[in-house]
Amino acid sequence: MKHSLLVLALGLAILVGAFSGCTEKPQPSVFDPNWQSAPAPTITSLTSDNPLLPPSTGFAGVTVVTIKGTNFSPTIANDLVYFGTAPGTVLTASSTTLTVRTPQVVKDSLQVTVAVQGSQYFSNYVMYSLKSAVSGFSVQKNGEDPNGIACDTAGNVYVSLVSTASGSALGVWKIAPDGTRQAAAYSVTSGVTKWTGLKMGPGGVLYAARNLQALYKIPAGGGAGAVWALFPGGVKIQDFDFDANGNIWAGGANASIYRVTPAGNVKAFPFVATCRSFRVYNGSLYVGAKTDSLESVWSFQIISSDSLGPAQKYFDFSGKYVPNGPGVQCITFSSDGDLYIGTDAAEGVIVVHQGGSSEPLYPGNLAPMPVAFAWGKGFSLYFSRLGTTTPHQMFVINTLKLSAPYYGLQ
């Protein structure tokens, strides 16, 4: 018995010795007792890149803010700027200034804070609100495709709606600026599926085109449209606009552009193109059109009601893209001369400045493809959107700009 106990004790001793010999040495600690945090960043001011915006308000995903303060990092990757819990995109950085694009968050009363790598402290915070630059307009019902749109002086919107499923007419609907609709259609015209062009004219009369050889009038207050001006056989009128003398300039996929006097008299001016959109600005007629395989915006000086200057290429849209690529679907102007182009390109709206420079309007916020524009009151630019990959809907853009003069409402 004693011998057995001795053997057991000896075995345990050997095992203990073996395991104790294999024990790993502890890893050295990453804690640096001599480390000191960098000073906390501070925010002294936050301003927007657009002076028309209130100091404490911007557009989500659009506005670039400038943050002044101390203890920022000149290395962009080391600076983190939060709007609530959403990070903004730091564009430039120095030790005292950051420029930051706001995140895609629509919310009031966000705390904006800065964190800098190397500092264990957040900055103080400032309050900021992010609004939407582009919003869906009205209560879009299932199965509605918006087409031609127009606005009156009170800011009401008129839109031609078509059933997505059947392609049948739903009529023209009047929608108040707050998005509420009338209980019934404003106008239904027998035999008309949709209006491709819709403009408010003098006295509250709506003028309309349907890509056929006539212009129509819809009475003030609503009711059925009636043919007002006829064009030669085979002519298609897709869109039109008023000039300062009350004449209408119109066209479509034709060999000419057409002038219509207030009395309804028609005159042709040769221009072979597929014209989709018309806008009169600063004494000239502008036309979004496809000629051969090229998409452009053309200008024609309006010399008189009986004289139109030669076609001048104002903006080479295909030069930005490729022939037979995205097209110019609709155009309009702001009061400062910026041209807005609705397109089926990846960015739905392109803005062209006087001088020819251009860029997407509100990148990432406007999907293709707007097919009609109408300026409302203030900074509101409405558009109807169709397309194969995006919901068909009406939207309103806060452009922070006013419309160029629209002569149909004079």
N, C-alpha and C positions, 0 to 999 in steps of 0.2 A: 504493500500500500504506500509506504513512504517513498519507494522507488518510483511509483507511478506519479505521485505528486511532484516529485523532483523533476521528472521528465516534462510534465505539464508546465511547470513554472519556467523551466528553461525554454520551452517552445514559445510561451507568451513573451518572454524577454526578447527572443530573436525577432518575433513579429513586430513588436514595438520598435525595436531598433531599426528594422527594415523600413517601416512606414515613416519614421521620423527622419530617416535619411533622404526620403523622396519628397518631403514637404517643400513647395515652391516658396521662394523668397517674395515678400510683398512688393507690389509695384510701387515705384516712387509716386508720391502725391502730385497732382496737377495744380494744387493750390499753391499760389505764390504769395507768401505772406508780405511781400514787398510791393504787390500790385496796387496801383491807385487808379481809380476811375478818372476818365477825362471829364472836364467840366460839363455840366448839363447844358444842352442847347437852350436858347431862349428865342421866342418870337416877339418882335417889337411891332411889326405891321404885316398886313396881308392885303394885297390889292389885286384887282382883276386886270386882264389885258384889254378889256373893252370899257371905255369910260361911260357908256350908256347903261351899263349894269350897275345896280346898287353896290356899294362897297362890300357888303357882306353876303352877296348873292352871285351865283354863277350858274352855268349850264353844265349838267352832268356829262362827263366824257368829252367836253368841248372846250370849256374855259381854261385858259392858262393863268394861274395866279403867281404873283411874285411875293415871296416871303422874305422879309428882312429880319435880321436878328444877329445872334452871336453863336460861336462855337459849332458851326456847321462844318462838314467835311468838304474839301474841294473835290474829293473823289465821289462821283455820283452814286456809285454802288454802296457807299457807306451811309447814305442819308435815306431815311425812311420817313415818309410823310403820310399821316393817316387822317382821313375824313371820317370820323367815327371809327369804325373798325375796318374800313375799306382803304387800301393803299392807293395813293395817287402815283402818277408817273413822273419821276424827277427828270427834267430835261437838261437843266444846267445847274452847276453848283459852285459856290465859293464859300469861304469861311463866314461870310455875312449875308449871302443872298442865294435863294433857291428859286428856280422857276419850275412849276409843277402843273401837269395837266390833271384835271379833276377826274375822279373815277366815275363809272357808270352807276351812280347811286342817286336816286331822287328822294330827297329828304330835307326837312327843315331842321335847324338847330343842331348841326353837326359840330362836334368838338374837333378842331384841327390841331394836331400835335406833331412834333418832330422827334425822332429818335436817331441817334448817331452811334454807329458801331464804335466801341471803345468807351462809351459812357453808359453807366448803369442807370442813368436818369432820363426820363422823358422831359421835354420842354413844358413850359406853361401852355395853355390852350387858348385859342380864339374861336368864336362861334361863327359858323358859316352855313349857308343854305344852298342846296343844289336843286335847280329846277330842270324840267325837261325842255330841250331846244326843239324837239319834234314830238308831237302828240297825236294819237289817234283822235279823229274828230267825229263827234256824234256817236250814237249807239249803232254800230255797224251790225246789221241783221245778217243772219246766215243766208248765203246764196245771192248776195247783191254785188253786182259789178258797177262801180261808178265810172262815168265817162265825162262828157262835157260839164264844166262847172262855171258859175258866175257869181258875183257879189253885187249887192245894191249899196246905196250910201249909208244905210243903217247897219251894215255888216252882216246882213242875212246872206246865207249861201244857198244857191240853187244848183241841184245836181241831177243829171240824167242817170237813172238806175236801170239796170237790166238783170233779169234772172240768170244766175250762173248756170243753173241746171238745164233750163229750157231755152234760154236765149230770148225769152219773150220780154216785152216792154213792161217796166214798172212805173214809167212816167217820170216827170220832174218833181222833185221834192224840195220844199223850202225848209231850211234849217236855221234856227236862230243862232247868234254868236255863242250862246252857252251850250249848244249842241242839241237842244230839244227840237223835235220835228213837229210839223203840223200833223193832225190826225189822219189826213187823207192827202193824196198826191195833189200837188199844186197844179199840174197840167198833164193831161194824157191826150195824145193826138193819134187818131185812128190811122193805122198802117205804119206808124213810126216806131221802130224798135228802140233806137237810141239816137241822141244828138251827140255828134262828135265835136261840134263847136257850139258853145253857148255863151252869149255876151249880153250884159244889161245895156239897154239903149235908152235914149231920151224918154222921159215920161214914165219910166218903170216898165217899158215894153221889153220883153226878152226877144233877142234875135237868135236864130238857131240854124245849124247846118247838120246834114245827116250823110255826108259823103255822096250825095247825088246832085242833080243839076239845078237846085233851087236853094234860096234862103227863105226862112220862115219867120213869122212874127207870132209871139205868144202874148196875148193881151195882159196889161198891167192887172195884177190881182189874180191871174190864173185863167185857165180855160184851154181849149184846144188851139194848137198852132195852125196857121194858114199860110199858104205860099205867098210870098211877097215879091221876090225877084226871081226870074227864070234866066237860065244860062243856055248857051247852045247845046244841042244834043251831044251826049257823050261826055260832057264836062262833069267833073266831080268837085264839089265844094266841101272840103273837110274842116277848114277853119277860116277865120277872118278877124279883122279888127277895124275900129273906127279911127279916122284921122281928125285933126282939129276943126275941119270944116264939115264934119258930119258924113263924109264919104266913107264907104266900107271898102276895104281891100281884102280880097278873098282868093282862095285857090285850093288845089288838091293835086292829084296826079294828072297833070294836063300839060298842054304846050304853051299855056299863057297864065298870067296873073290877071285878075279881073277887078276893075273898079266899079262900084255901084253908088250912084248918087242918092241923096235923100229921097228923090222921086222914084228911085228904082231903075234908072237907066244904067245899062251895062256897057263897059268898054274893056277890050282885051289888050294886054301888053305882053308880047312874046317872052316866055321863059319856060324852057322845057325842063321839068323837074317833078319829083314827087314832093309836094309841099305839105308839111304836116302842121305848122304853127305860124301865126302871123302876129306881129306886134309893131305898133307905130310908136316911135320914140324920137324926140328932138328933130322933127321935120323929115324923118326918113322911115321907110317901111323896112322892117326886118323879117326875114323868112327863114324858118328852119326847114331845110330841104335836102333831098338826095338827088344828086346829078350824076348819072352813070352809076359808079359804085362808091362815090364819095359823099360823105355827110358833112354839111357845113351850115353856117348861118350866113345868109346873104343880106346885103343892104341895098336899098334903092332910094335915092333922093326923091321926095315928093315935090316936084316942081310946081305942079298945079293939079287940079282934078282931071285934066286931060293930058298930063305930061309926067312921065316917070323916068328918072335918070337910069343910066345903065347899071347892070348888076355888078356889085362889088363884093368880093368874098371878105366878110367881116371876121369870121373865125373858122379855121380849118379843123373841124372836129375829128375827121379821119386822120389828120396829122398827129393827133394825140393817141390814136388807137390804130386800127388797120382797116384797109378797104373791105367792104362787106362785113364789117364788124358792128359794134354798137351804133345806134342811130340817135338823131336829134328828134325827140318826140314832142317837146313843147318848149316854149321860150317865154320870158318876160323880163322886165327891167325894173330896177329900183331907182329911186329918185337921184342917186348919185352916179347913175350910168352903169352900174354893174348889170351884166347880162346873166340871167339864170337859165340853165339848160337842163331840162328833164330828159333822162336817157335810160336805156336798158344796159348801160355799162355797170360795172361792179359797184361804183359809187353813183347813186341815183340822181344826184344833182351836182352839176358843175357850175361854178361861178367864174365868169370871165370879166376881168377888170378893163377899164379903158387903157389902151396901150397893148392889150393882148395877153397879158399874163393870166393864168387860170389855175384853179385848184378845186378839189372837191369841197362842197359846202358841208361843214360838220362831218368830217370823215368818220365812217363807221356808224353813222346815225341815220342815213338815208339810203334805203335799199331800192333797187330798180323795180318797176319803171314808172315814173310819173308820166301821165298822158295829157294832163291839162292843168294849167295854173290859173288862180284867181286871187287877186289881192283883196283882203278884207280891210277892216279898220286898223289903224295903228301899224304895228310891225308884223301883222299876221298875213302869211302867204299860204293859201290853201292849195292842195293838189289832190287829184284822184290818181290812184295807183293800180295798175294791172300788172300782169306778168305771169310766168310759169312756175316760179319757185317761191314767191312771196304772197302773203294774204292780200286779196283785193280789198282796198279800203281807202277812205279819205283821211288825210292828215293835215295838220296845220304846223307851219314852221314859224318860230319866233326869229325873224331875220335881224332884228335890231335896226331895221331900215324901213323907210317908207316907200310906197309904190311910186314909180314914175307916173306922170299924168295919164289918166285913162279917159279918153275923149268921149266914150259912150255915155258917161254919167254927167256930162256938162249940161 
